[in-house]
Amino acid sequence: MKTAVIVFPGSNCDRDIAVALEAVTGRKPAMVWHRESELPEGTGLVALPGGFSYGDYLRSGAMAARSPIMRAVSDAAAKGLPVLGICNGFQVLTEAGLLPGALMRNAGLNFVCRNVALTVENAQTAFTSRYAAGERILIPVAHHDGNYFADAATLDRIEGEGRVAFRYAENVNGSARNIAGVLNDAGNVLGMMPHPERRIEAAHGGDEGRRLFEGLLELVA
Amino acid sequence: MKLRIYVTLKPGVLDPQGKAIEHALAGLGFSGIEGARVGKLIELEVADSTDDSAIDAMCRQLLANTVIENYRIERLEPAK
């Protein structure tokens, strides 16, 4: 499968996600600069990496969400292309309107950087098919603005539609209903604050993150 | 023309920074602090011909995230 990683000025997990995608797909992803206006022909998955695009100016992800490549990503997502946004990538997806809600400053005001237990809420998605529903997995988080907010009606709707993919097993950052990862209504766009690409082999201390990428490969292959 | 765009959190959206400020002021010995909310002030210099709908679109498309924020536009005197 051909994959693409979008690189914004200030992205800093772009190489980590590239390593994870290459490990699973066997081919290097295309690294696509944010000023590009088209995705490479035949792209089967787009990843928006973690980092601090544009130095988090104005709001985390706000500037990146308006960059030229995001128009192409939005168009492709509307046609069903799988899009995965991790950490800053999740913030970009909410700012771009591809996912509901917003990510605000952590409730405790601290930058949180550690492994956190997540519960897989929905294992019947393109991104979670290799997990069991209710399974506990340990995945690292590293963010300052991961406090998920949406109004009560939106939260009820996304919960009712099975669009909460992952939930924190503890209160990490003040997120509404401990939501750690959210899907769009069609199920082909996932945003999550934790970093599955940082836990894909034994040397990382565990490989629970790897199955997310393996599941995607299966789907798109 | 000079514009001031005030971007504030919607009522009901928790503001941990505001809370920290509230506590810090109380810690400095100020009494009667009943709340603090943090917002942004963006000063824009635009052509005098810029119409209201364009200014509103700037706020909705970039300057404020209307999921969590409100905005208010203040027009200062047009440049001479």
Chai-1 contact restraints between the chains, C-beta under 6 A:
chainA,res_idxA,chainB,res_idxB,connection_type,confidence,min_distance_angstrom,max_distance_angstrom,comment,restraint_id
A,R59,B,N65,contact,1.0,0.0,6.0,A-B,restraint_1
A,A102,B,N65,contact,1.0,0.0,6.0,A-B,restraint_2
A,A102,B,V67,contact,1.0,0.0,6.0,A-B,restraint_3
A,A102,B,I68,contact,1.0,0.0,6.0,A-B,restraint_4
A,R105,B,P16,contact,1.0,0.0,6.0,A-B,restraint_5
A,A107,B,P16,contact,1.0,0.0,6.0,A-B,restraint_6
A,L109,B,P16,contact,1.0,0.0,6.0,A-B,restraint_7
A,L109,B,A20,contact,1.0,0.0,6.0,A-B,restraint_8
A,F149,B,I68,contact,1.0,0.0,6.0,A-B,restraint_9
